[in-house]
Amino acid sequence: MGGVHPHDSKFARERAIEELPLPQTVYVSMAQHLGAPAKPVVAVGDSVKVGQVIAEPGGFISAFVHSPASGTVKGIAPRKDLAGNPVMHIEIAVEGDEWDPAIDRTPDLVTAIPEDKAAILDRIKACGVVGLGGATFPAHVKLNPAPGKVAECLILNGAECEPFLTSDYRIMIERPKEIVVGAAIMQKVLGGCKCVIGIEENKPEAIAAMSAAVSELGYAGMTVQPLKKRYPQGGEKQLIDAVMRRQVKSGGLPIDVGAVVQNVGTSLAVYEAVQKNKPLITNVLTITGNEMPADRQHNYLFRIGVPLSYIAEYAGGVPDNAAKLVSGGPMMGKAIANLDAATVKGSSSILYLTDAFTRRKAESSCIRCGKCADACPMGLEPFLLNRLYKAADLDALEQNAAQDCIECGCCLYSCPAYIPLLDNIRQAKGQVMGVIRARAAAAKAAAEAAKK
Amino acid sequence: MTQTIIWTVAILSVLGLLLALILFWVARKFKVEEDPRIDEVEKVMPGANCGGCGFAGCRAFADAAVKAPNLDNQYCPVGGDEVMQKVASILGFTVAAKAPQVAVVRCNGSCANRPRVNEYDGVRSCRVKAALYSGDTGCSYGCLGCGDCAAACQFGALSMDPQTGLPVVDEQKCTACGACVKACPKHIIELRNKGPRGMREFVSCVNKDKGPVARKACAAACIGCALCQKTCQHGAITVTDNVAYIDFTKCKLCRECEAVCPTGAIHGVNFPKELDKEAVKKRIADRKAKAAEAAKAAEAPGLARNDAPKQAAAAPAAEPETKKKEVANG
């Protein structure tokens, strides 16, 4: 259902992954994942090694954070994130590159999967693995479904439907075997369900590489499925629909229809965590733009906590024609208000977009063409939600499922009147979610009171 | 022809009469008994239906007032004391006088004071902008300048100044209903006591960043230096999270804080005379010198103790309050 077809603009697809050297200082954010921020467990003046735990989970939905560099902790203080809001960071002055000896740094492929599920989950949790598809949801929570819920299918998300981004593509080309082993580990944890690796058909090389790896390693019940190219094919609910032909109900979770979706990057992180004992301290990031010379586009393997400005500088500085810098894809990514911000686990790109490409056009009146409703992959009516938001009608917004919006931006992309539909619906969604949460909390309190 | 007209008029008249009788009977039969005082109270209300009192409108306020055991939890900010006295006299309650309030914008990050570091190209709405990022200046606490507050004001009391990019409150029109306070996602607008003849002092900044960071982002930022706190003789100023706050119930409008503030973050409004900073500073210095002397005199017999002179020397800068006591004692 729905979707739009922006030009895929994957200009950096042929650029092999390069390892980015370390700067003199790294800043590790405590809010790199969905859920409660992590709590620092080191103090100023402590010396740390690469891969050492520096912060522990701050709640059930939270994750460990490890040091991406060896050196001395210089400070634990709020620092501005890429949106300019203060977030607690641990500042580490880099000295050398001494790794935790427990980490296996050899390039050998380890295919033997541990038997004990609980031990695997513990390892994934201890290594701070989070979903790298964008939402950075802690992986160990997702891989441990609530009692009574059975996972029938693990969907590995290699769609990478956002234009410009090529980091997932590159790891599928360069490290397919590791990804497949990671997927097999997750299959095991989920009780031996089948696994489908979904890849958009505009990446035939990735499909070939992953298929070859799957057949070579021969894990049971694993297939590669080419998917139609459209945005947002890689959305969790869209992917489940495309692969399993099942729809997740409003307010439901993928596990309700027997699906668990993980990104290929997460699979690689799971492999490294379980087989190599390497925590999530690196990720791949694309530097590209809509009018960038080919030799200035890169895919970098970066250490988490490296400032974005350092990466930009290393890659030759911000181009003069760049009017807007975006972290993440052009559809769902966030504009970078502060280039000094540190990278986080989920950082996937720095996009340089030119003024003509990115500037919003003047808004005009809705002509009721219905393009937004056609484009919405969740089957919502964005024009109606926009009107209800302006009328502040929360009940009607909830009835019309504003809370189901996945903020993909298809409505805004398709609107010929340039109405800021997404901006308003995102606000509406927040308000409706607030109402729903308050209601759930009140119901819970009432149930507890009744018990007593 | 004439006959048709006569018949028409007759039939319609009879029909009208019949329906009127039915309506009359229904109205009598199903009459809802309502406390007549609700109408009376509603009559004296301003009728703005702004919701500033916390009720859905003036009638809802009147209804609640009539049912309530007293008027302690109800206040009409638009009507103020005058209306509350009338309401109280209708209902036979007494209400204590409450000082009239006014909305105060606690940000002076004008285009000149606070340079823009990026350009915002999204929807002109503070709420949307705040959800996206910290704003187009280096200050992540200040006014976003999209005018949600002005749009929320039903009384036309708020307007955006195109020169400064900040909202301006028209004190004559402001009713302190609090709609702007709720609309501002950055919690910059505060309701403060209007003060005698409208004179009041306030810190026009809410930036919680450390001094240098705040100062770099905005020339008029409160840097949390606490000079005002040390100077204030009335204990009205507190500095928490690197930003000062003046308690309007304690402030005596001496304007000393305004004179010592290094960044001009403290604003005094509606004062008849312009602040002569030098004169006020001199007054403070004189007072301090006197206090120091008095302290020395008081401590003189204790000079035998080694640490006594040090204490006296350190005192003027750090503890004006203790000195004051000593002056009183001496």
Interface residues (C-beta under 8 A of the other chain):
Chain A: K80 A83 G84 N85 P86 K324 K334 A335 A337 N338 T358 R359 R360 P420 D423 N424 R426 Q427 G430
Chain B: V117 N118 D121 G122 V123 S125 R127 V128 A131 L132 Y133 S134 G135 D136 S140 D209
